[in-house]
Amino acid sequence: MRRAVIIDVVRSPFGRGREDGALAGLHPVDLYAQVLQGLVKRTRIDPALIEDVITGCVIQVAEQAGNIGRQAVLAAGFPESVPAVTLDRKCGSAQQAMDFAAQGVIAGAYDVVIAGGVEMMGTVPMRINRMGKDSEGPGFRARYPAGTVHQGVSAERVAGRYGLTRVEQDAYSVRSHSRAAADQAQSARDIISIAVPTADGATRQVAQDEGIRPNTTAEKLATLKCAFEDAAFATRFPEIQWSVTAGNASQISDGASAILIVEEKVAARLGLKPRAAVTGFAVVGDDPLMMLTAIIPATRKLLQRAGIALDKVSAYEVNEAFASVPLAWQKALDADPERLNVFGGAIAIGHPVGASGGRLTANLLRALEVTRGQYGIQTMCEAGGMANATLIERL
């Protein structure tokens, strides 16, 4: 039986997605290319052996158009024989890339494959690819006459459905920053230092996440205004209590990630030491207006397929799109809060949407290695009411 094993995972530092962000001025292709180069250098894999590079990227326009995965492969100096494909599963794009890569290995389509993702949200902003107010099309509008809602409104609905207060969400956000700050020395092992061009023609090195605020307090967060408050939505969704702010939501970020996945016997032949195996997959759709809760049925489906209970899982990475999301997941599944996002998450570290799946994998692997746990789960809510869930087994 073939097994897909993770040799290593690397990522760039996550910069703030704005004009003065740490990675601003770097082309998305070059950002991803540097991460690919870093993965090959660290694992010492011959790039000529790579049979595909599966890349997540959400906003595939402007600098991120034209199959950015292939462009980055060539920019990285890989042989021209290495192909690449770019996919969009919204926030779960890099995780879906990993799942497709592992599934391809298990099926015998690949022996050596890279999964990754990239998003420069400061360069190519979200929704820039929308085609006006009717971007969903008449068929969608016929089924959902009022159209979609902003994810922040969905986060408000999630908080209302699960009875999550502003105080709870802010406290969770403080936890995220505190844990991410405490982990910075250890997370450095996952990060490839990125060379960013400067105005004078030189380069500067960026090696640390930019968004972590170790001095964040609940008192400071309590002063922030609710970001999505709107009377029309309050009438449409009476469960909303208005509690989501910029402080208890994920950060708009720039970043890239990459994972080397190899068939287990091939890895042994090549002298590569696996860190974990990718052993279970689930992807589901759910209510597109509630949008962010599909992680709950996705996790249940994953556990059922694997035949294990959640209490046998040592660590969970649940993307912090908004604080209400992991808190709702935890509440719905009665999960151990101490195993949840043990090194912080997107609220502190940032959320470059096409790349975040790789960051979740990196944190999950380290959590399993620290606790010497066997199983870990990562799950990611996605626009349109979807979610991926993946089971990883430490080796």
C-alpha positions, -999 to +999 in steps of 0.1 A: +000+000+000+013+034-010+016+062+017+021+099+012+046+113+037+055+149+045+093+154+043+092+190+053+071+222+052+084+258+049+069+292+045+078+328+042+073+352+070+038+366+068+038+403+062+010+428+066-009+431+033-006+468+027+017+492+008+042+495+037+041+458+047+073+438+052+070+420+019+055+449-002+074+456-034+081+419-040+063+403-069+041+373-059+059+350-083+093+358-068+079+354-033+067+319-040+098+311-060+120+319-030+099+296-008+102+268-034+139+273-035+141+272+003+122+239+004+145+223-022+176+235-005+164+223+030+153+189+019+181+185-007+157+170-032+168+171-068+142+194-084+143+173-115+125+146-095+095+168-088+065+156-109+042+185-101+038+216-081+002+221-070-003+257-059-031+274-041-039+310-050-073+327-045-072+360-065-058+348-098-057+382-116-031+408-123+003+397-108-012+364-097-028+355-130-015+330-156-009+299-135+014+315-109+026+281-098+043+275-132+057+310-133+072+305-098+087+271-107+105+287-136+115+317-115+129+293-089+153+278-115+137+244-115+141+223-147+117+232-174+104+196-171+087+204-138+050+212-144+027+232-121-010+239-116-028+266-097-061+260-079-086+281-059-105+266-029-106+300-012-089+301+022-083+263+020-064+265-013-030+254+000-046+227+022-064+215-009-032+215-028-017+193+000-047+170-001-045+166-039-008+160-038-011+133-011-040+117-029-020+117-061+008+099-043-015+074-028-031+067-062+002+063-079+001+094-101+031+109-083+061+098-063+075+133-056+053+164-055+052+198-040+021+214-026+020+250-017+003+284-020+009+321-023-011+353-018+000+389-019-031+405-005-015+439-004-006+437-041-037+419-054-066+428-030-095+405-023-126+411-045-106+429-072-117+400-095-154+406-088-175+415-118-199+440-102-229+434-081-241+404-102-209+384-099-227+353-087-248+351-118-286+348-122-288+311-113-272+318-079-294+348-074-325+328-082-317+304-053-303+331-030-322+363-040-303+386-015-269+374-027-239+365-006-228+383+025-193+395+037-175+368+057-175+392+086-213+391+087-211+353+086-187+355+115-213+375+134-239+349+126-216+321+138-211+340+171-249+345+174-257+308+167-231+295+192-237+322+219-202+336+217-198+370+234-175+399+224-155+392+256-149+356+247-138+365+212-114+392+224-100+369+251-094+343+224-076+369+203-053+378+231-045+341+235-036+339+198-011+368+200+003+356+233+009+321+220+023+332+187+047+356+204+059+328+227+064+305+197+084+329+175+118+314+183+105+279+175+085+289+144+117+303+129+125+267+118+096+268+094+104+302+079+125+309+049+141+344+050+129+364+020+149+389+000+128+420-007+140+446-032+144+482-019+141+515-037+179+519-040+182+487-060+195+466-030+176+440-010+166+436+026+159+403+044+126+396+060+126+367+085+099+373+110+061+375+110+050+411+110+015+409+125+022+394+160+014+419+188+027+405+221+013+434+241-023+429+229-047+430+258-084+425+262-088+461+274-072+474+241-094+451+220-125+462+238-120+498+225-123+487+188-155+493+168-175+464+154-163+463+118-194+450+100-223+466+118-252+473+094-288+478+101-299+460+070-280+428+081-293+431+116-329+430+102-321+401+079-302+381+106-317+388+140-292+365+158-264+390+152-253+409+183-223+428+166-191+416+182-166+411+154-138+437+151-105+440+134-089+428+166-107+394+167-105+387+130-076+374+109-051+398+094-049+407+057-015+394+048+012+385+022+029+351+023+037+318+007+042+282+018+054+249+004+053+212+014+073+183+000+052+151-002+068+118-013+057+082-015+071+065+016+092+038-001+106+064-025+115+086+004+135+058+020+152+051-013+162+088-016+174+090+019+146+115+029+133+113+065+095+118+068+080+139+095+044+126+091+020+109+068-011+124+054-037+097+061-072+112+059-092+137+039-126+153+039-141+182+020-177+194+024-201+221+014-225+238+038-248+269+041-231+295+019-246+324+039-235+310+073-204+302+053-178+295+081-193+265+099-185+237+073-154+229+094-177+211+119-193+186+094-159+183+077-142+172+109-170+148+117-167+132+083-129+130+086-131+113+120-158+089+108-138+079+078-106+074+099-125+055+126-111+075+155-126+097+181-116+134+186-101+126+220-075+104+203-063+135+183-034+153+200-035+186+183-060+206+162-053+235+138-085+253+131-079+284+110-087+316+129-105+334+101-124+351+130-123+342+167-159+329+165-148+302+140-125+280+162-146+288+193-177+275+175-158+244+163-145+238+198-180+241+213-198+220+187-173+191+190-166+195+227-129+197+219-101+202+244-092+239+242-056+232+252-050+212+220-065+239+198-041+262+179-014+257+205+010+282+188-016+308+180-031+314+146-042+337+119-055+364+142-019+370+153+002+355+125-018+366+095-039+349+068-026+352+032-055+332+019-039+311-008-010+301+015-024+296+050-030+259+047+008+254+047+012+275+078-014+253+096+005+222+086+038+236+099+023+245+132+004+212+134+036+191+128+055+210+155+026+206+179+027+168+174+064+166+177+064+186+209+037+165+225+048+133+208+012+128+198+002+105+170-027+123+152-034+159+143-062+175+124-062+207+104-094+223+091-101+254+072-134+273+066-137+286+030-158+312+012-190+298-003-197+276+027-170+249+022-143+233+044-114+209+041-103+187+070-071+166+069-057+140+092-019+138+097-001+110+115+033+118+131+061+093+122 
